[in-house]
Amino acid sequence: MVSIKVDLSRELIHEIDKIARVKGIKDRSRVVEELLTKILIGNMVKRAVILAGGKGTRMRPFTYEIPKPLIPVQGKPLLQHIIELLRKYEIRDIIISTGYLGSKIVEYFGNGNKFGVRIEYVEEDKELGTAGPLNLMRDKLKSTFLMFNGDVLANIDIHDLIRFHHEHNALATIALTPVKDPSRFGVARLRGNKILEFIEKPEKTTKSKLINAGVYVLEPEVIDYVPEGKAMIEHDVFPKLAAEGKLYGYPFDGQWFDTGTPEAYERAIKEWRGIE
């Protein structure tokens, strides 16, 4: 750790003290360090991928008419909530992978200008799963990037997630969220912060309640692990990375909702508090 001395105006000191009181931090230097870290971390990742090509069969009949990422929660499509989270953390270059009814997504979001971001699209001619679309973006992803499943609602500190990823020198970091009943998802088995495996349909006695939240930080090298054609990142990529000790888990306790079933969707509508 290197110490430096910085002269600050009274106005800045006053603002730092206000932040310290809110956060319950007594040391001004720690507040300054946190602020600088967030600014610098924010510059490390500039691009995000959102997977929006699935058919959403479990959400029929809604998805006969609209793609699942356009299903509304509190007056906004699922995708818009994700975009607003990214914009909050100044990540404004977004690639959306589209497939089923993708033209409706393009029609709604366009180039992203009216949402304060820049959007480009990659179209899946056939369904490619949660990893396959990355092969279509190889030339667009040359540095660390974020990836979101297009059907999750998450209120997560993106800068802290990125910091964690870089501090652990990970190839891939999965955001993990606790749930009461993980049997529908599968739980992460960890040693420290390294993910060893995901246990499908875990026993009730399983200690871990942490599941894949559908939010990732990935290095471009991860694409080398993706098979051609349809591929699932959960089954075709992450086990390989875990075996090499390059897969990490970032637990967070912010709001998170899966919208994979009508029951989960109803709960999200009732309880989601939006991006804070």
N, C-alpha and C positions, 0 to 999 in steps of 0.2 A: 504494500500500500504506500503510495507517494502522497505527501502532504503539500498543498499549495496554499498561498495566501492570496485572497481576493478582496479588493475594496468595493463595497456596495453602498449605494445611496440609501438614505433613510427610508425612502419610499419602498425600495426593494426589501429592506430589513423588515419593515412593517408587514409587507405581504407574506414574507417567509414566516414571520411570527404567527400570522393568522393561520397559515397552513399547519404549522406545528401544533397550535391549539386544537384544531379540528382533528388532527391525526393522533394527538396525545404524545407528541414527540418533544422531548426537552432540549435536544441538541440541535441547534441551528445548522451545523455543518452536515448533519445527517439529512435534513430536509433539502439542503442545496444538492447534496450527492444524489438523492432520489430524483430530484427534478432534472438534473443534468443527465442522469442515466436514462430517464424516460425519453428525453429529447434525442440522445444519441442512438438509443435502441430503435426509436421510431424511424431513424434514417437507414437502418440496416435492412428493412424489408419494405418494399414499395409495391409489391404485386400480390394479388390474391386470385385464387381459382375457386369458382363455385360450381359444383356438380349439379346440373339441373336437367339431366337427360332421361331420367327414369320414367316409367309408366305409372307409378303410384297405384298399383292394382289393389292394394289393401284399402285405398281411400275411394274406391268406386262406391256410389255412382258419381261423386263429385268430379273425379278425374276423367270421366267420359267427355266432359265439355272443356275443362281447363287443365293445364299441366299442374302437377302437385305444387311446385314452387310458387304458383300464383294464387293458391288458396289463401283467402284472407284471414288474418288474425287481428282483431280490433281495427278493422278498416284498412289494413295494409297487407299486401302479399307477403308471404314468408320471405321471399327473396329480398324485399325492400328492408325488412328488419336487419337482415345480414349486411346489406349495403350500408345502412345507417351506422351499424357497429363499426364497419371498416372505415367509413368516413370520419367517425369520431376519433379514430387513431391515425388519421391522415394517410390511410392506405387507399389511394384513389385510382389505381390502375387495376382493373378487374377483367378477368377472362371468365366467361360463362360458357360451360359446355352444355349444349342443348341437343335434344333428340325428339322425343314424343311431344307433339304440339309445340315445338320450339318456336315457330313463327309468332305465336301469341306472346311469348316472353320477349322476343325481339321487338314486337310491336309496342309492348308496354314500356320497356326500359330504353329502347333506342340506343343511342351512343352514350347514355348516362348523364348528359349535360344537365338535365333538369333535376337530377339527383345529386349533383355536385361531384360526380366521378367520371372516369373514362372507361367505357365498356367495349370490349370486343368479344366476338363469339366464335366458338369452334363447334361445328355441327357434326354430330354422330350420325353417319348414314345407317348404322345399325347399333343396337344397344351395346355399349362397351363397359358397363359396370362402373365401379368406383375407382378403378385404377387405369383402365384402358384409355380413357380420354387424354391422359398425360402424354401418351405417345404422339398425339396430334399437336401437342403444344411444346414439344422438345425445344424447338428453336426460339420459343418465346420465354422460356424459363431458364435463365442463365445464372441466377443467384437465389438465395434463400427466399422462399415464398410461403404464403399461407394457403390452406385449402379447407373449404367448408362443404359439408353435405348440404344440399339446397333445401332440406326439409327440417332443419333444426333451428330452434330459438335458443340463443345463448347470450348471457350478459357476462362477458369475460374480459379481464384486463389483458388486452392483446399485447401491450408493451411488456408486461411482466412475463407472459408466455414466451415471447421472443427472447427476452433476457435469459430465462431458464434454458431454452434451447441452446443458446450460444455458450452459456456457462458450462453446460454438460457436453459440449462438442458433439452433439447428437446429429445423426443423419435424418432422423425423424422423431418428432415429439407429438404425442397424442394428448389432447386435453381430456382429462378424466373427471367424471362427475359422479357423486354418490347417489344411489337410488335405494329405496326401501326393498324393492323386489327386483333383483337383477336377472331373474330367470329368463326373461324375454330377450335379454341383450348378450349375456356372457360377461364375465368379470375379468379384470386384469389381475394377473399374479405378478407381483413385483418383488425385486430384491433391491432395497433402497429406492432409488428413482428409476432403475432399469426395469423395463417390462420383459418378463420372461416368457409369458404366453397369455392368451385369453382362454378362459375356461367356459365352454358353452354349456348352457343349462346347468349351472352350478347347484350343488346340494345346499339345502337351507343352512347347513352348518358352516358353509364357506365364510371365512372371516371377511374377505374383501367384498365391498359393495360398490367398487369403482368400475364404471363402464366407459366405453368409448363414447365421447360426446360429439363426435363428428366434426371436430375442429383440429387442424393439424398445422405444424410448422415442418416444412420439408426442404431438404437440400436438393439441387438439381440431379445429383447422383442417384437419387431414389428412382428416377425414371429408368435407369439401367436395370433395375430389378423387375420392371413391369413386362410381362409377356405380351406378345402381339395379340390383337383381337380383344375379346371380352375378358376382363380380369378384375378381380375384386381385391382391393388393397388390404382388406382384413384377412384374407385367406392366401393370397398369392404373393404379397409383398412383405407385410409386417412379420410373419413368422421367420422369413429369411433374415430380416434385420435384427430381430430378437436373438436369433441363433448366433449372430456376429457381435452381439452386445452393443448395437447401435440404435436401439429403440428405447425411448424414454417416455415416462408418463408424468404429466403435469396435473395434479389434482387441483380443482377449484370448486368453490362453494357458491358461486353466483347462480342466478336463476338459469335454469335449463329445462327445455321441453322438447321431447320427441313428438312428432305429429304423424307417426306411422300408422296409427289406427284411429277410427272415429272417436273412440273413448279418450285417447291421448290428445286428439285435436280439440275435443270439447273442454278438456282440462286447461289446455293452453289458452283458449279463448277467455276462460273465466279468470285465470290466475296470472297470466303474463303481464308484467309491469312495464314492459318496454325497455329501451336502452337508457340506462341511467348515467 
